[in-house]
Amino acid sequence: ILSRQVAVVRKRSLIINLPGQPKSIRETLEGLKDGHGKQVVAGIFAAVPYCIDLIGGPYIETHEEVVKAFRPKSAIRPKAS
């Protein structure tokens, strides 16, 4: 499969180029799962909250049962209580 995923920043917008096929889009966003549904490779969706942080957007928390956001340890804020 030849696919070149690209994301760019234009002003304060994050623009993500996705593949053309629905299955490929799902795999790109969600990552790859094994036959039992266990995450094997994280998708790019996990990195979107941190990318938004980097361009000056709001700090976004995710529901970890859906997708665990990727952030370096230095960028993780304590959860609001």
Backbone as ProteinMPNN parsed JSONL, in Angstrom:
{"seq_chain_A": "ILSRQVAVVRKRSLIINLPGQPKSIRETLEGLKDGHGKQVVAGIFAAVPYCIDLIGGPYIETHEEVVKAFRPKSAIRPKAS", "coords_chain_A": {"N_chain_A": [[0.854, -1.181, 0.0], [0.674, 2.106, -0.932], [0.753, 5.038, 0.658], [0.546, 8.309, 1.692], [0.373, 9.949, 4.446], [-0.441, 13.132, 5.528], [-0.169, 15.967, 7.573], [-0.864, 19.325, 8.221], [-0.336, 22.682, 9.407], [-2.265, 25.506, 9.156], [-2.379, 28.766, 9.699], [-4.25, 28.866, 12.496], [-5.288, 26.362, 12.249], [-5.558, 22.832, 12.108], [-4.891, 20.64, 9.606], [-5.65, 17.591, 8.254], [-4.722, 15.154, 6.017], [-6.399, 12.475, 4.622], [-6.611, 8.97, 3.627], [-8.266, 7.653, 0.64], [-10.058, 5.471, 0.786], [-12.685, 4.027, 2.754], [-12.018, 1.919, 4.641], [-9.259, 2.264, 4.904], [-9.188, 4.863, 5.905], [-10.387, 4.475, 8.421], [-8.489, 2.73, 9.602], [-6.271, 4.424, 9.62], [-7.08, 6.526, 11.328], [-8.002, 5.17, 13.694], [-6.068, 3.236, 14.161], [-4.341, 0.04, 14.105], [-5.844, -3.096, 14.791], [-5.813, -6.279, 16.443], [-7.119, -9.624, 15.758], [-8.813, -9.94, 17.917], [-9.668, -7.478, 18.57], [-7.926, -5.942, 20.017], [-5.817, -3.149, 20.471], [-3.075, -2.753, 18.373], [-1.382, -1.081, 16.939], [-1.25, 2.346, 17.425], [-3.514, 4.781, 16.131], [-3.558, 7.856, 14.166], [-5.419, 9.522, 15.305], [-5.106, 9.559, 18.046], [-3.051, 11.37, 18.451], [-4.068, 13.844, 17.804], [-5.279, 15.574, 19.876], [-2.941, 16.545, 21.221], [-1.61, 17.795, 19.111], [-3.385, 19.894, 18.651], [-3.059, 21.26, 21.067], [-0.422, 22.184, 20.63], [-0.734, 24.086, 18.614], [-1.933, 26.116, 19.911], [-4.551, 25.714, 20.682], [-7.41, 24.549, 22.673], [-6.914, 22.511, 25.654], [-7.456, 19.204, 25.27], [-9.222, 16.519, 26.583], [-9.592, 12.997, 26.412], [-11.862, 10.17, 26.239], [-10.561, 7.437, 27.593], [-11.317, 4.795, 27.099], [-12.242, 4.882, 24.554], [-10.305, 6.262, 22.938], [-6.969, 6.723, 23.789], [-5.343, 9.625, 24.432], [-2.312, 10.684, 22.943], [0.405, 12.134, 24.47], [3.484, 13.74, 25.298], [5.106, 13.136, 28.45], [5.712, 15.571, 29.696], [3.717, 17.249, 28.785], [1.322, 16.486, 29.85], [-1.487, 17.253, 31.751], [-2.787, 17.444, 35.114], [-5.796, 15.634, 35.823], [-8.945, 17.274, 35.813], [-10.927, 17.788, 38.7]], "CA_chain_A": [[0.0, 0.0, 0.0], [1.372, 3.383, -0.938], [-0.106, 6.064, 1.225], [1.344, 9.357, 2.33], [-0.467, 10.746, 5.325], [0.157, 14.435, 5.753], [-0.917, 16.929, 8.376], [-0.23, 20.637, 8.176], [-0.975, 23.756, 10.165], [-2.476, 26.744, 8.405], [-2.777, 29.723, 10.726], [-4.516, 28.122, 13.732], [-6.064, 25.176, 11.884], [-4.86, 21.579, 11.835], [-5.483, 20.007, 8.427], [-5.141, 16.226, 8.143], [-5.053, 14.476, 4.774], [-6.736, 11.073, 4.866], [-6.701, 8.153, 2.412], [-9.547, 7.713, -0.043], [-10.924, 4.323, 1.046], [-13.2, 4.015, 4.129], [-11.249, 1.028, 5.517], [-7.966, 2.91, 5.147], [-9.44, 6.006, 6.792], [-10.609, 3.917, 9.764], [-7.202, 2.241, 10.117], [-5.395, 5.571, 9.857], [-7.545, 7.252, 12.511], [-8.117, 4.317, 14.88], [-4.915, 2.359, 14.315], [-4.557, -1.354, 13.721], [-6.258, -3.978, 15.884], [-5.673, -7.698, 16.126], [-8.379, -10.321, 15.555], [-9.645, -9.845, 19.117], [-10.014, -6.074, 18.776], [-6.928, -5.271, 20.855], [-4.994, -2.177, 19.746], [-1.711, -3.19, 18.094], [-0.689, 0.148, 16.553], [-2.129, 3.504, 17.624], [-3.793, 5.595, 14.954], [-3.194, 9.263, 14.313], [-6.423, 10.229, 16.105], [-4.569, 9.702, 19.4], [-2.135, 12.512, 18.501], [-4.752, 15.095, 17.473], [-5.371, 16.516, 20.998], [-1.648, 17.188, 21.47], [-1.37, 18.713, 17.99], [-4.2, 21.087, 18.904], [-2.321, 21.987, 22.12], [0.766, 22.824, 20.065], [-1.08, 25.252, 17.796], [-2.581, 27.12, 20.756], [-5.956, 25.406, 20.919], [-7.723, 24.111, 24.035], [-6.422, 21.213, 26.121], [-8.553, 18.258, 25.057], [-9.118, 15.212, 27.231], [-10.363, 11.982, 25.699], [-12.31, 9.006, 26.996], [-9.515, 6.454, 27.293], [-11.878, 3.549, 26.572], [-12.427, 5.099, 23.118], [-8.949, 6.517, 22.434], [-6.093, 7.353, 24.771], [-4.578, 10.679, 23.767], [-0.857, 10.649, 23.065], [1.113, 13.362, 24.823], [4.686, 13.483, 26.084], [4.854, 13.315, 29.883], [5.804, 16.99, 30.062], [2.532, 17.968, 28.314], [0.121, 15.95, 30.499], [-1.982, 18.037, 32.879], [-3.603, 16.632, 36.033], [-7.222, 15.621, 35.477], [-9.795, 18.172, 36.603], [-11.823, 17.02, 39.579]], "C_chain_A": [[0.892, 1.233, 0.0], [0.406, 4.439, -0.431], [0.775, 7.069, 1.936], [0.42, 10.222, 3.166], [0.272, 12.038, 5.655], [-0.762, 15.244, 6.649], [-0.138, 18.233, 8.337], [-0.993, 21.596, 9.077], [-1.078, 24.958, 9.243], [-3.127, 27.723, 9.359], [-3.008, 28.949, 12.015], [-5.364, 26.881, 13.464], [-5.143, 23.99, 11.632], [-5.595, 20.897, 10.688], [-4.827, 18.642, 8.261], [-5.642, 15.618, 6.841], [-5.285, 12.997, 5.083], [-6.772, 10.301, 3.552], [-8.111, 8.201, 1.821], [-10.52, 6.593, 0.275], [-11.395, 4.309, 2.503], [-12.408, 3.12, 5.087], [-9.901, 1.656, 5.876], [-8.11, 4.118, 6.064], [-9.587, 5.514, 8.221], [-9.288, 3.447, 10.376], [-6.244, 3.39, 10.43], [-5.793, 6.296, 11.135], [-7.496, 6.401, 13.774], [-6.866, 3.495, 15.154], [-5.274, 0.945, 13.902], [-4.868, -2.193, 14.945], [-6.061, -5.421, 15.453], [-7.061, -8.321, 15.97], [-9.335, -10.262, 16.731], [-10.041, -8.405, 19.427], [-9.044, -5.306, 19.654], [-6.056, -4.365, 19.981], [-3.565, -2.688, 19.603], [-0.844, -1.972, 17.763], [-1.67, 1.301, 16.719], [-2.32, 4.252, 16.31], [-3.444, 7.051, 15.21], [-4.196, 10.043, 15.148], [-5.92, 10.473, 17.523], [-3.672, 10.929, 19.537], [-2.824, 13.854, 18.27], [-4.887, 16.035, 18.677], [-4.057, 17.242, 21.285], [-1.3, 18.159, 20.343], [-2.155, 20.009, 18.184], [-3.584, 21.922, 20.02], [-1.192, 22.808, 21.505], [0.455, 24.048, 19.211], [-1.89, 26.281, 18.583], [-4.056, 26.898, 21.0], [-6.185, 24.945, 22.345], [-7.087, 22.758, 24.361], [-7.597, 20.249, 26.051], [-8.253, 16.956, 25.777], [-10.008, 14.24, 26.474], [-10.876, 10.934, 26.676], [-11.356, 7.877, 26.629], [-10.06, 5.134, 26.77], [-12.151, 3.666, 25.067], [-11.068, 5.292, 22.451], [-8.155, 7.217, 23.531], [-5.224, 8.366, 24.034], [-3.086, 10.488, 24.002], [-0.371, 12.048, 23.419], [2.408, 12.962, 25.497], [4.383, 13.768, 27.558], [4.85, 14.778, 30.288], [4.567, 17.792, 29.66], [1.244, 17.496, 28.979], [-0.234, 16.81, 31.702], [-2.757, 17.111, 33.811], [-5.076, 16.722, 35.631], [-7.988, 16.552, 36.4], [-10.721, 17.332, 37.473], [-13.092, 17.752, 39.876]], "O_chain_A": [[1.768, 1.371, 0.853], [-0.635, 4.689, -1.038], [1.659, 6.691, 2.705], [-0.238, 11.124, 2.646], [1.451, 12.03, 6.011], [-1.983, 15.209, 6.499], [1.091, 18.241, 8.41], [-2.139, 21.35, 9.453], [-0.095, 25.371, 8.629], [-4.271, 27.543, 9.775], [-2.053, 28.42, 12.584], [-6.074, 26.407, 14.35], [-4.083, 24.129, 11.021], [-6.788, 20.61, 10.792], [-3.606, 18.541, 8.142], [-6.846, 15.574, 6.593], [-4.459, 12.353, 5.73], [-6.941, 10.892, 2.486], [-9.034, 8.732, 2.44], [-11.719, 6.756, 0.049], [-10.593, 4.552, 3.404], [-12.153, 3.515, 6.225], [-9.463, 1.582, 7.024], [-7.249, 4.365, 6.908], [-8.981, 6.072, 9.136], [-9.003, 3.736, 11.539], [-5.492, 3.325, 11.403], [-4.931, 6.645, 11.941], [-7.007, 6.854, 14.809], [-6.638, 3.096, 16.296], [-6.373, 0.686, 13.412], [-4.251, -2.035, 15.999], [-6.131, -5.75, 14.269], [-8.067, -7.616, 16.044], [-10.532, -10.503, 16.574], [-10.684, -8.145, 20.445], [-9.298, -4.153, 20.003], [-5.616, -4.758, 18.9], [-2.918, -3.018, 20.597], [0.282, -1.85, 18.245], [-2.792, 1.244, 16.214], [-1.407, 4.342, 15.489], [-3.082, 7.432, 16.323], [-3.869, 11.117, 15.653], [-6.267, 11.481, 18.138], [-3.545, 11.475, 20.633], [-2.225, 14.901, 18.517], [-4.625, 17.227, 18.516], [-4.068, 18.441, 21.564], [-0.751, 19.231, 20.599], [-1.643, 21.095, 17.912], [-3.578, 23.151, 19.943], [-1.027, 23.986, 21.822], [1.284, 24.949, 19.095], [-2.462, 27.204, 18.004], [-4.747, 27.799, 21.476], [-5.254, 24.948, 23.151], [-6.767, 21.972, 23.47], [-8.618, 20.46, 26.706], [-7.185, 16.365, 25.613], [-11.057, 14.622, 25.955], [-10.385, 10.824, 27.8], [-11.342, 7.415, 25.488], [-9.35, 4.415, 26.067], [-12.276, 2.65, 24.383], [-10.721, 4.573, 21.513], [-8.622, 8.188, 24.125], [-4.468, 8.012, 23.13], [-2.652, 10.173, 25.11], [-0.702, 13.022, 22.744], [2.448, 11.953, 26.2], [3.494, 14.562, 27.866], [4.059, 15.18, 31.142], [4.381, 18.908, 30.145], [0.177, 18.045, 28.704], [0.605, 17.066, 32.565], [-3.32, 16.11, 33.366], [-5.538, 17.76, 35.159], [-7.727, 16.618, 37.601], [-11.232, 16.299, 37.04], [-13.946, 17.239, 40.599]]}, "name": "protein", "num_of_chains": 1, "seq": "ILSRQVAVVRKRSLIINLPGQPKSIRETLEGLKDGHGKQVVAGIFAAVPYCIDLIGGPYIETHEEVVKAFRPKSAIRPKAS"}
